[in-house]
Amino acid sequence: MSIWGKIIGGVAGFALGGPLGALLGAIAGHAADMRIDQAQPEAEDQSLDDRSGTRQIAFTIAVIVLGAKMAKADGVVSRAEVAAFKEVFQVPAHELKNVARLFDRAKQDPAGFEPYAKQVARMFRRDHPVLEELLDGLFHIAKADGGVHEAEVAYLKSIAAIFGFEEADFARIREAHLGPDKADPYTVLGTTRMASNEEIKAAWRKLVRDNHPDRLMAQGLPREFIDMANEKLATINAAYDRIAKERGIN
């Protein structure tokens, strides 16, 4: 069963708990008297543990909920933003109606985005690559209508802070969404032009390792989001290739 089927089935809400589970429970029609997941953040190399399925569900629900609130950040929920959500996150045709119900419920929810962001942040260590993937997904939604508005940037920056990312990390993530012709490849790699060739290689290798799709799936990224992970990896490699060509790095 796909991650969408598991989520819409309703049982996932009980496994997830907290505000994310409560919202899902309301959609599924069952009681939402659930406890917030107090699981400790995972260790650096921990993978495929017994919480992996819960993390996948949390990631997917967070994308829907935070995406819905992201689309409202500039005061308008455009058709392009909704279409971007459906395209980027590969919602199968037979699940579109149910996912749309959850998206709409999240838009109408009077609660702020903070409780949802904090819950998913508790399930991963600070500045975890899977949380970075979630931010990438939200950037895709934000730029769907032709540009990322100031209010949307502020929204994304607040979520990044909850996830434990420093300002330099947020700048790196944001830069990667400007496109290969506009992005500064050094910022994409989290380095500067003052860095040595070895420092640049080390930064590139770490980002490639942390953002490899297989590693991300082992740590909680649903398979349905693998195209987004591959796109991120391609952006990282393209930035390094530009710098390597500029500096003559073999």
PyMOL commands that set and color helices and strands:
alter all, ss='L'
color gray80, all
select helices_A, chain A and resi 3-8+11-16+18-28+52-72+79-88+93-108+114-122+129-145+150-162+167-175+185-188+197-210+213-218+223-247
alter helices_A, ss='H'
color red, helices_A
deselect
rebuild
show_as cartoon
